[in-house]
């Protein structure tokens, strides 16, 4: 994977409650491929990551979403976590930020509970995708064709179910971002 994403800037949109492994593993895959990931948060400072329901490490926010320019990034990663997914989808600036990547045809990767943000952005209609199983009704109601598969690629959108799928998810998002 080394060098596939040299010079690419990737936004990683997350807030408190993000599933730590779902942020760190794709982040490391991006770095290993030569990308420059930046943490886009809802507020300045740092976010507290979670390991399931327990607090994990903190990570500094590089840019606040209300001040972030989607045009400055080549791709978007949306890591999961129940708290993260719910807080991000409730933030109008975050939803607009995510939607802007679809409007521009840029690649987006989302795992676990992160597709809630995409449903809120009204960008899942007619798309084949996966997520944490409890989101399937929400995504179907938003017009998606939900399937229970490790990783699903539909055009510029890559989705995955859970931390068990991270190896394939991370490799696939690097491949998709490289070919965009």
LUMPALUM-304555 format. One record per residue: residue number from 1; residue in one letter; x, y, z of N, C-alpha, C in turn. Coordinates in nm, 3 decimals. Example, Ala and Ser with C-alpha at 12.3 -4.5 7.8 and 13.67 -1.06 7.14 Angstrom:
! residues 2
(paza 1, "A", (1.319, -0.569, 0.780), (1.230, -0.450, 0.780), (1.320, -0.330, 0.780))
(paza 2, "S", (1.285, -0.225, 0.708), (1.367, -0.106, 0.714), (1.290, 0.003, 0.787))
! end
This chain:
! residues 180
(paza 1, "X", (0.081, -0.120, 0.000), (0.000, 0.000, 0.000), (0.085, 0.126, 0.000))
(paza 2, "X", (0.211, 0.116, 0.023), (0.298, 0.232, 0.037), (0.297, 0.318, -0.088))
(paza 3, "X", (0.266, 0.446, -0.071), (0.273, 0.542, -0.180), (0.150, 0.554, -0.267))
(paza 4, "X", (0.053, 0.466, -0.251), (-0.066, 0.471, -0.337), (-0.143, 0.602, -0.323))
(paza 5, "X", (-0.136, 0.662, -0.207), (-0.214, 0.783, -0.181), (-0.127, 0.906, -0.157))
(paza 6, "X", (-0.004, 0.904, -0.204), (0.086, 1.018, -0.185), (0.019, 1.148, -0.228))
(paza 7, "X", (0.023, 1.245, -0.139), (-0.032, 1.376, -0.170), (-0.181, 1.390, -0.149))
(paza 8, "X", (-0.251, 1.283, -0.119), (-0.396, 1.290, -0.099), (-0.427, 1.331, 0.044))
(paza 9, "X", (-0.518, 1.425, 0.056), (-0.565, 1.469, 0.188), (-0.700, 1.404, 0.215))
(paza 10, "X", (-0.710, 1.339, 0.329), (-0.832, 1.266, 0.362), (-0.890, 1.319, 0.492))
(paza 11, "X", (-1.016, 1.359, 0.488), (-1.088, 1.402, 0.608), (-1.140, 1.278, 0.680))
(paza 12, "X", (-1.121, 1.275, 0.811), (-1.178, 1.171, 0.896), (-1.271, 1.245, 0.992))
(paza 13, "X", (-1.401, 1.232, 0.970), (-1.501, 1.307, 1.046), (-1.547, 1.226, 1.166))
(paza 14, "X", (-1.522, 1.278, 1.286), (-1.559, 1.205, 1.407), (-1.571, 1.300, 1.525))
(paza 15, "X", (-1.634, 1.250, 1.631), (-1.647, 1.324, 1.755), (-1.636, 1.228, 1.872))
(paza 16, "X", (-1.661, 1.280, 1.992), (-1.657, 1.194, 2.111), (-1.744, 1.071, 2.090))
(paza 17, "X", (-1.695, 0.957, 2.138), (-1.771, 0.834, 2.125), (-1.739, 0.753, 2.002))
(paza 18, "X", (-1.645, 0.800, 1.920), (-1.606, 0.723, 1.803), (-1.542, 0.592, 1.849))
(paza 19, "X", (-1.570, 0.485, 1.779), (-1.508, 0.356, 1.811), (-1.359, 0.366, 1.779))
(paza 20, "X", (-1.274, 0.355, 1.880), (-1.131, 0.382, 1.865), (-1.068, 0.302, 1.752))
(paza 21, "X", (-1.091, 0.173, 1.747), (-1.028, 0.090, 1.646), (-1.077, 0.126, 1.506))
(paza 22, "X", (-1.201, 0.174, 1.495), (-1.256, 0.211, 1.365), (-1.204, 0.346, 1.315))
(paza 23, "X", (-1.143, 0.421, 1.403), (-1.073, 0.543, 1.361), (-0.925, 0.511, 1.338))
(paza 24, "X", (-0.863, 0.441, 1.432), (-0.718, 0.420, 1.425), (-0.673, 0.328, 1.312))
(paza 25, "X", (-0.743, 0.220, 1.286), (-0.696, 0.126, 1.183), (-0.706, 0.185, 1.043))
(paza 26, "X", (-0.819, 0.245, 1.002), (-0.821, 0.310, 0.871), (-0.721, 0.426, 0.863))
(paza 27, "X", (-0.707, 0.501, 0.972), (-0.611, 0.613, 0.977), (-0.472, 0.561, 0.946))
(paza 28, "X", (-0.432, 0.451, 1.012), (-0.299, 0.395, 0.990), (-0.283, 0.345, 0.847))
(paza 29, "X", (-0.387, 0.285, 0.792), (-0.382, 0.239, 0.652), (-0.362, 0.358, 0.558))
(paza 30, "X", (-0.427, 0.470, 0.587), (-0.409, 0.591, 0.506), (-0.266, 0.640, 0.514))
(paza 31, "X", (-0.213, 0.649, 0.636), (-0.076, 0.694, 0.656), (0.022, 0.601, 0.584))
(paza 32, "X", (0.002, 0.470, 0.600), (0.089, 0.372, 0.536), (0.087, 0.384, 0.384))
(paza 33, "X", (-0.025, 0.430, 0.329), (-0.038, 0.446, 0.185), (0.008, 0.584, 0.137))
(paza 34, "X", (0.055, 0.668, 0.230), (0.108, 0.798, 0.191), (0.011, 0.914, 0.201))
(paza 35, "X", (-0.111, 0.888, 0.246), (-0.211, 0.995, 0.258), (-0.182, 1.083, 0.379))
(paza 36, "X", (-0.248, 1.197, 0.381), (-0.240, 1.289, 0.493), (-0.379, 1.302, 0.555))
(paza 37, "X", (-0.413, 1.212, 0.650), (-0.544, 1.223, 0.713), (-0.550, 1.339, 0.811))
(paza 38, "X", (-0.666, 1.400, 0.822), (-0.690, 1.506, 0.918), (-0.819, 1.477, 0.992))
(paza 39, "X", (-0.816, 1.492, 1.125), (-0.936, 1.470, 1.204), (-1.022, 1.597, 1.201))
(paza 40, "X", (-1.140, 1.582, 1.146), (-1.239, 1.689, 1.140), (-1.339, 1.661, 1.252))
(paza 41, "X", (-1.346, 1.752, 1.350), (-1.432, 1.733, 1.466), (-1.545, 1.833, 1.471))
(paza 42, "X", (-1.636, 1.809, 1.563), (-1.749, 1.901, 1.579), (-1.711, 2.024, 1.659))
(paza 43, "X", (-1.610, 2.009, 1.745), (-1.564, 2.118, 1.830), (-1.412, 2.117, 1.834))
(paza 44, "X", (-1.349, 2.231, 1.868), (-1.203, 2.233, 1.879), (-1.156, 2.154, 2.001))
(paza 45, "X", (-1.028, 2.123, 2.002), (-0.970, 2.052, 2.116), (-0.936, 1.910, 2.079))
(paza 46, "X", (-0.996, 1.816, 2.149), (-0.972, 1.676, 2.120), (-1.101, 1.598, 2.139))
(paza 47, "X", (-1.103, 1.478, 2.085), (-1.219, 1.390, 2.102), (-1.177, 1.272, 2.191))
(paza 48, "X", (-1.274, 1.215, 2.258), (-1.251, 1.095, 2.337), (-1.305, 0.976, 2.259))
(paza 49, "X", (-1.215, 0.885, 2.226), (-1.254, 0.764, 2.154), (-1.302, 0.662, 2.256))
(paza 50, "X", (-1.379, 0.565, 2.210), (-1.432, 0.461, 2.296), (-1.389, 0.324, 2.246))
(paza 51, "X", (-1.379, 0.232, 2.340), (-1.357, 0.091, 2.309), (-1.485, 0.022, 2.353))
(paza 52, "X", (-1.578, 0.013, 2.258), (-1.716, -0.031, 2.282), (-1.784, 0.069, 2.375))
(paza 53, "X", (-1.804, 0.035, 2.503), (-1.874, 0.128, 2.593), (-1.780, 0.193, 2.694))
(paza 54, "X", (-1.652, 0.160, 2.685), (-1.553, 0.217, 2.777), (-1.474, 0.328, 2.709))
(paza 55, "X", (-1.445, 0.434, 2.785), (-1.365, 0.543, 2.731), (-1.227, 0.492, 2.693))
(paza 56, "X", (-1.178, 0.541, 2.579), (-1.045, 0.505, 2.532), (-0.954, 0.626, 2.533))
(paza 57, "X", (-0.868, 0.632, 2.434), (-0.772, 0.742, 2.421), (-0.839, 0.868, 2.367))
(paza 58, "X", (-0.764, 0.978, 2.371), (-0.810, 1.102, 2.309), (-0.727, 1.127, 2.184))
(paza 59, "X", (-0.782, 1.206, 2.095), (-0.712, 1.241, 1.970), (-0.741, 1.387, 1.940))
(paza 60, "X", (-0.638, 1.466, 1.907), (-0.660, 1.608, 1.880), (-0.733, 1.631, 1.747))
(paza 61, "X", (-0.821, 1.728, 1.750), (-0.895, 1.770, 1.630), (-0.804, 1.861, 1.549))
(paza 62, "X", (-0.794, 1.834, 1.420), (-0.714, 1.918, 1.330), (-0.791, 2.039, 1.280))
(paza 63, "X", (-0.920, 2.021, 1.255), (-1.003, 2.129, 1.204), (-1.147, 2.105, 1.248))
(paza 64, "X", (-1.217, 2.212, 1.280), (-1.358, 2.203, 1.319), (-1.443, 2.199, 1.193))
(paza 65, "X", (-1.542, 2.113, 1.191), (-1.622, 2.093, 1.070), (-1.687, 2.221, 1.019))
(paza 66, "X", (-1.728, 2.308, 1.109), (-1.792, 2.433, 1.065), (-1.695, 2.524, 0.989))
(paza 67, "X", (-1.564, 2.499, 1.004), (-1.462, 2.578, 0.935), (-1.389, 2.498, 0.828))
(paza 68, "X", (-1.424, 2.372, 0.812), (-1.355, 2.284, 0.717), (-1.411, 2.302, 0.577))
(paza 69, "X", (-1.323, 2.299, 0.480), (-1.361, 2.311, 0.338), (-1.353, 2.173, 0.274))
(paza 70, "X", (-1.467, 2.113, 0.237), (-1.464, 1.982, 0.173), (-1.379, 1.982, 0.047))
(paza 71, "X", (-1.369, 2.096, -0.020), (-1.290, 2.106, -0.140), (-1.141, 2.090, -0.117))
(paza 72, "X", (-1.098, 2.102, 0.007), (-0.956, 2.087, 0.040), (-0.916, 1.941, 0.061))
(paza 73, "X", (-1.014, 1.850, 0.052), (-0.988, 1.708, 0.075), (-1.021, 1.625, -0.049))
(paza 74, "X", (-0.949, 1.514, -0.062), (-0.969, 1.423, -0.175), (-1.068, 1.312, -0.144))
(paza 75, "X", (-1.090, 1.282, -0.015), (-1.178, 1.172, 0.024), (-1.222, 1.192, 0.168))
(paza 76, "X", (-1.321, 1.112, 0.210), (-1.378, 1.121, 0.344), (-1.391, 0.983, 0.404))
(paza 77, "X", (-1.349, 0.970, 0.532), (-1.371, 0.848, 0.609), (-1.462, 0.882, 0.726))
(paza 78, "X", (-1.565, 0.799, 0.745), (-1.657, 0.813, 0.856), (-1.646, 0.689, 0.944))
(paza 79, "X", (-1.570, 0.697, 1.054), (-1.561, 0.583, 1.145), (-1.689, 0.571, 1.227))
(paza 80, "X", (-1.709, 0.454, 1.287), (-1.833, 0.426, 1.357), (-1.831, 0.457, 1.505))
(paza 81, "X", (-1.918, 0.387, 1.575), (-1.944, 0.410, 1.716), (-2.084, 0.466, 1.730))
(paza 82, "X", (-2.162, 0.408, 1.818), (-2.301, 0.451, 1.835), (-2.310, 0.599, 1.871))
(paza 83, "X", (-2.234, 0.640, 1.971), (-2.239, 0.780, 2.017), (-2.192, 0.872, 1.905))
(paza 84, "X", (-2.081, 0.838, 1.844), (-2.025, 0.918, 1.735), (-2.125, 0.934, 1.621))
(paza 85, "X", (-2.179, 0.823, 1.574), (-2.272, 0.828, 1.462), (-2.392, 0.915, 1.491))
(paza 86, "X", (-2.446, 0.903, 1.612), (-2.564, 0.981, 1.648), (-2.532, 1.129, 1.661))
(paza 87, "X", (-2.420, 1.163, 1.727), (-2.383, 1.304, 1.742), (-2.349, 1.369, 1.608))
(paza 88, "X", (-2.277, 1.297, 1.521), (-2.238, 1.354, 1.393), (-2.361, 1.377, 1.305))
(paza 89, "X", (-2.454, 1.282, 1.303), (-2.573, 1.300, 1.218), (-2.664, 1.411, 1.267))
(paza 90, "X", (-2.651, 1.449, 1.395), (-2.732, 1.557, 1.452), (-2.671, 1.695, 1.431))
(paza 91, "X", (-2.551, 1.700, 1.374), (-2.481, 1.827, 1.353), (-2.498, 1.869, 1.206))
(paza 92, "X", (-2.567, 1.978, 1.182), (-2.597, 2.023, 1.046), (-2.471, 2.049, 0.964))
(paza 93, "X", (-2.369, 2.107, 1.025), (-2.244, 2.132, 0.953), (-2.177, 2.001, 0.911))
(paza 94, "X", (-2.180, 1.901, 0.999), (-2.118, 1.772, 0.968), (-2.193, 1.702, 0.855))
(paza 95, "X", (-2.324, 1.707, 0.858), (-2.405, 1.644, 0.753), (-2.379, 1.713, 0.620))
(paza 96, "X", (-2.375, 1.845, 0.619), (-2.346, 1.920, 0.496), (-2.206, 1.889, 0.445))
(paza 97, "X", (-2.111, 1.877, 0.536), (-1.973, 1.843, 0.500), (-1.970, 1.707, 0.429))
(paza 98, "X", (-2.034, 1.607, 0.488), (-2.037, 1.473, 0.427), (-2.107, 1.476, 0.291))
(paza 99, "X", (-2.218, 1.545, 0.283), (-2.294, 1.552, 0.156), (-2.211, 1.616, 0.046))
(paza 100, "X", (-2.128, 1.713, 0.081), (-2.047, 1.782, -0.019), (-1.954, 1.686, -0.093))
(paza 101, "X", (-1.907, 1.581, -0.026), (-1.822, 1.483, -0.094), (-1.900, 1.407, -0.200))
(paza 102, "X", (-2.026, 1.377, -0.174), (-2.110, 1.310, -0.273), (-2.142, 1.404, -0.388))
(paza 103, "X", (-2.173, 1.528, -0.356), (-2.203, 1.628, -0.459), (-2.085, 1.646, -0.554))
(paza 104, "X", (-1.963, 1.633, -0.500), (-1.842, 1.649, -0.582), (-1.793, 1.517, -0.643))
(paza 105, "X", (-1.861, 1.408, -0.614), (-1.822, 1.278, -0.669), (-1.695, 1.221, -0.607))
(paza 106, "X", (-1.660, 1.267, -0.487), (-1.539, 1.219, -0.421), (-1.568, 1.089, -0.344))
(paza 107, "X", (-1.465, 1.007, -0.322), (-1.487, 0.881, -0.252), (-1.512, 0.901, -0.102))
(paza 108, "X", (-1.601, 0.816, -0.051), (-1.639, 0.818, 0.089), (-1.638, 0.674, 0.140))
(paza 109, "X", (-1.588, 0.654, 0.262), (-1.589, 0.523, 0.325), (-1.651, 0.537, 0.464))
(paza 110, "X", (-1.746, 0.448, 0.497), (-1.816, 0.454, 0.625), (-1.830, 0.314, 0.683))
(paza 111, "X", (-1.812, 0.302, 0.814), (-1.821, 0.172, 0.880), (-1.913, 0.180, 1.002))
(paza 112, "X", (-1.978, 0.068, 1.029), (-2.053, 0.048, 1.152), (-2.174, 0.141, 1.161))
(paza 113, "X", (-2.176, 0.232, 1.257), (-2.288, 0.326, 1.275), (-2.273, 0.455, 1.194))
(paza 114, "X", (-2.161, 0.473, 1.125), (-2.139, 0.595, 1.048), (-2.240, 0.616, 0.934))
(paza 115, "X", (-2.293, 0.510, 0.871), (-2.392, 0.535, 0.765), (-2.516, 0.613, 0.810))
(paza 116, "X", (-2.539, 0.625, 0.940), (-2.646, 0.713, 0.987), (-2.626, 0.853, 0.932))
(paza 117, "X", (-2.503, 0.899, 0.927), (-2.471, 1.032, 0.877), (-2.512, 1.043, 0.730))
(paza 118, "X", (-2.488, 0.937, 0.655), (-2.521, 0.937, 0.512), (-2.672, 0.935, 0.489))
(paza 119, "X", (-2.744, 0.864, 0.576), (-2.890, 0.865, 0.565), (-2.942, 1.006, 0.592))
(paza 120, "X", (-2.886, 1.071, 0.692), (-2.926, 1.208, 0.726), (-2.893, 1.304, 0.611))
(paza 121, "X", (-2.784, 1.278, 0.541), (-2.743, 1.363, 0.429), (-2.824, 1.332, 0.302))
(paza 122, "X", (-2.909, 1.232, 0.308), (-2.995, 1.192, 0.195), (-2.913, 1.154, 0.072))
(paza 123, "X", (-2.808, 1.071, 0.095), (-2.724, 1.028, -0.017), (-2.721, 0.876, -0.034))
(paza 124, "X", (-2.810, 0.805, 0.035), (-2.807, 0.658, 0.027), (-2.913, 0.600, -0.066))
(paza 125, "X", (-3.006, 0.680, -0.110), (-3.115, 0.631, -0.194), (-3.060, 0.562, -0.320))
(paza 126, "X", (-3.102, 0.438, -0.340), (-3.061, 0.362, -0.459), (-2.923, 0.300, -0.448))
(paza 127, "X", (-2.856, 0.315, -0.337), (-2.721, 0.260, -0.319), (-2.726, 0.127, -0.246))
(paza 128, "X", (-2.638, 0.037, -0.288), (-2.618, -0.091, -0.219), (-2.513, -0.066, -0.113))
(paza 129, "X", (-2.544, -0.105, 0.013), (-2.451, -0.076, 0.121), (-2.473, -0.168, 0.239))
(paza 130, "X", (-2.379, -0.161, 0.334), (-2.389, -0.237, 0.458), (-2.357, -0.145, 0.575))
(paza 131, "X", (-2.373, -0.199, 0.697), (-2.351, -0.122, 0.820), (-2.362, -0.219, 0.936))
(paza 132, "X", (-2.355, -0.163, 1.057), (-2.391, -0.241, 1.176), (-2.536, -0.286, 1.155))
(paza 133, "X", (-2.569, -0.410, 1.186), (-2.702, -0.462, 1.154), (-2.820, -0.380, 1.206))
(paza 134, "X", (-2.806, -0.313, 1.319), (-2.919, -0.238, 1.373), (-2.957, -0.116, 1.289))
(paza 135, "X", (-2.874, -0.078, 1.194), (-2.904, 0.036, 1.107), (-2.980, -0.003, 0.981))
(paza 136, "X", (-2.997, -0.133, 0.957), (-3.054, -0.176, 0.829), (-3.192, -0.116, 0.802))
(paza 137, "X", (-3.278, -0.107, 0.903), (-3.411, -0.050, 0.882), (-3.400, 0.099, 0.849))
(paza 138, "X", (-3.315, 0.171, 0.921), (-3.296, 0.314, 0.893), (-3.246, 0.335, 0.750))
(paza 139, "X", (-3.149, 0.255, 0.709), (-3.093, 0.271, 0.575), (-3.192, 0.231, 0.467))
(paza 140, "X", (-3.266, 0.123, 0.490), (-3.370, 0.084, 0.393), (-3.477, 0.192, 0.383))
(paza 141, "X", (-3.518, 0.247, 0.498), (-3.617, 0.354, 0.496), (-3.566, 0.479, 0.425))
(paza 142, "X", (-3.434, 0.498, 0.422), (-3.373, 0.611, 0.350), (-3.350, 0.577, 0.203))
(paza 143, "X", (-3.389, 0.455, 0.161), (-3.381, 0.418, 0.020), (-3.265, 0.332, -0.021))
(paza 144, "X", (-3.183, 0.287, 0.074), (-3.067, 0.203, 0.041), (-3.108, 0.057, 0.025))
(paza 145, "X", (-3.028, -0.016, -0.049), (-3.040, -0.162, -0.060), (-2.938, -0.218, 0.039))
(paza 146, "X", (-2.982, -0.249, 0.162), (-2.892, -0.293, 0.268), (-2.864, -0.442, 0.253))
(paza 147, "X", (-2.736, -0.479, 0.264), (-2.694, -0.619, 0.259), (-2.598, -0.647, 0.374))
(paza 148, "X", (-2.593, -0.772, 0.416), (-2.504, -0.813, 0.525), (-2.379, -0.874, 0.464))
(paza 149, "X", (-2.284, -0.788, 0.428), (-2.158, -0.830, 0.368), (-2.044, -0.755, 0.435))
(paza 150, "X", (-1.924, -0.814, 0.431), (-1.807, -0.757, 0.496), (-1.778, -0.614, 0.450))
(paza 151, "X", (-1.772, -0.595, 0.321), (-1.748, -0.464, 0.260), (-1.830, -0.456, 0.132))
(paza 152, "X", (-1.891, -0.340, 0.109), (-1.969, -0.318, -0.012), (-1.918, -0.190, -0.078))
(paza 153, "X", (-1.889, -0.199, -0.207), (-1.850, -0.081, -0.285), (-1.961, -0.053, -0.385))
(paza 154, "X", (-2.013, 0.068, -0.382), (-2.115, 0.112, -0.476), (-2.072, 0.249, -0.528))
(paza 155, "X", (-2.011, 0.249, -0.645), (-1.960, 0.373, -0.701), (-1.851, 0.430, -0.612))
(paza 156, "X", (-1.871, 0.553, -0.566), (-1.770, 0.620, -0.482), (-1.788, 0.591, -0.333))
(paza 157, "X", (-1.882, 0.503, -0.297), (-1.912, 0.473, -0.157), (-1.866, 0.333, -0.118))
(paza 158, "X", (-1.786, 0.326, -0.011), (-1.742, 0.199, 0.046), (-1.799, 0.191, 0.187))
(paza 159, "X", (-1.870, 0.082, 0.217), (-1.926, 0.064, 0.352), (-1.886, -0.072, 0.408))
(paza 160, "X", (-1.888, -0.078, 0.541), (-1.851, -0.201, 0.610), (-1.930, -0.211, 0.740))
(paza 161, "X", (-1.929, -0.332, 0.801), (-2.019, -0.360, 0.913), (-1.964, -0.329, 1.051))
(paza 162, "X", (-1.841, -0.372, 1.081), (-1.796, -0.369, 1.220), (-1.644, -0.388, 1.230))
(paza 163, "X", (-1.589, -0.381, 1.351), (-1.444, -0.393, 1.367), (-1.384, -0.523, 1.311))
(paza 164, "X", (-1.461, -0.630, 1.309), (-1.410, -0.757, 1.253), (-1.375, -0.744, 1.105))
(paza 165, "X", (-1.433, -0.646, 1.038), (-1.414, -0.626, 0.894), (-1.305, -0.525, 0.861))
(paza 166, "X", (-1.234, -0.474, 0.962), (-1.144, -0.361, 0.941), (-1.029, -0.388, 0.844))
(paza 167, "X", (-0.974, -0.508, 0.840), (-0.864, -0.534, 0.746), (-0.911, -0.514, 0.603))
(paza 168, "X", (-1.024, -0.575, 0.570), (-1.077, -0.563, 0.433), (-1.125, -0.421, 0.405))
(paza 169, "X", (-1.193, -0.361, 0.503), (-1.242, -0.224, 0.487), (-1.127, -0.128, 0.459))
(paza 170, "X", (-1.022, -0.137, 0.540), (-0.908, -0.046, 0.525), (-0.838, -0.065, 0.391))
(paza 171, "X", (-0.816, -0.188, 0.351), (-0.752, -0.215, 0.222), (-0.839, -0.166, 0.107))
(paza 172, "X", (-0.970, -0.186, 0.118), (-1.062, -0.145, 0.012), (-1.069, 0.007, 0.001))
(paza 173, "X", (-1.075, 0.077, 0.114), (-1.084, 0.223, 0.105), (-0.957, 0.282, 0.046))
(paza 174, "X", (-0.842, 0.226, 0.077), (-0.717, 0.273, 0.016), (-0.724, 0.251, -0.135))
(paza 175, "X", (-0.767, 0.135, -0.177), (-0.778, 0.104, -0.320), (-0.877, 0.198, -0.389))
(paza 176, "X", (-0.991, 0.221, -0.327), (-1.092, 0.309, -0.385), (-1.044, 0.454, -0.391))
(paza 177, "X", (-0.978, 0.499, -0.286), (-0.928, 0.636, -0.285), (-0.816, 0.655, -0.387))
(paza 178, "X", (-0.734, 0.552, -0.407), (-0.625, 0.559, -0.504), (-0.677, 0.567, -0.647))
(paza 179, "X", (-0.789, 0.498, -0.672), (-0.840, 0.496, -0.810), (-0.930, 0.613, -0.841))
(paza 180, "X", (-0.961, 0.695, -0.741), (-1.052, 0.810, -0.764), (-0.980, 0.924, -0.832))
! end
